[in-house]
C-alpha cells in the first residue's frame, strides 16, 4: 500500500469515528444530529447545540474547528457557545 492510500484510509476511519461519537453525544443529550446542524434558532435547540459543543470540547477534547465542522457552524460561533459555559458545566457539575 502506498502512503497516499494509507492516509486516505486513516482519514476515512477518523471521519467514521467522529460521526459515531457525535451520534452518541447527541443521543445522550436527546437531540438528533440533523436538528443541531440545522439553522433553527429556537432556544431549546440552541441550548442543546451549546451543550453538545461543550461536551465535545471539554469532555472529549475535540478542537473547536472540528466541532464547527460537525455542527455546521463557524469556529467563532462555537467559541461563543463555549464561552457561555466557561467555568461551569451546563449540567451543574463543577
SULFEN-V498955 format. One record per helix or strand. SS is the DSSP state (h for helix, s for strand). FROM is the first residue (numbers start at 1). TO is the last residue. If there is no record, write none. Layout:
# SULFEN-V498955
SS_FROM_TO / SS_FROM_TO
This chain:
# SULFEN-V498955
h_3_29 / h_33_37 / h_43_59 / h_64_71 / h_75_84
